[in-house]
């Protein structure tokens, strides 16, 4: 600030001579008046002007500090978001891995259930075949008995009938 004042005072006479007008000018008196005027303004309003510029400088510094603080906050928020993304990726990998394990377990259970169902169906089929064979044997035995018993020409004893029945059934 002081440098600009000194430069202004130093070049003020040259600026007045630069007008190039003809005639006599009271340049020295005007320069002295300007310096006195500037000194009075500086004396009376210098502190106020300094305070204004200091307040402006402090305001800019505060604004810059707030911007830096917001920048730091945004960097922290970005880092936090990146950490959350990494955690989400890890969680997603864990979920996918768990889903694969669960699907393998489900497939294994389905295979076991299907195997059990097939075994049950085969067992029921075999039991049904055995039941049908017994039923057919009973029908044959009933038919043979009715044939033997209905024939009047053949008279057999009960022991003979039982023996032949046993032979046919076996």
Beta strands, then each sheet from edge to edge (+ up, - down):
end
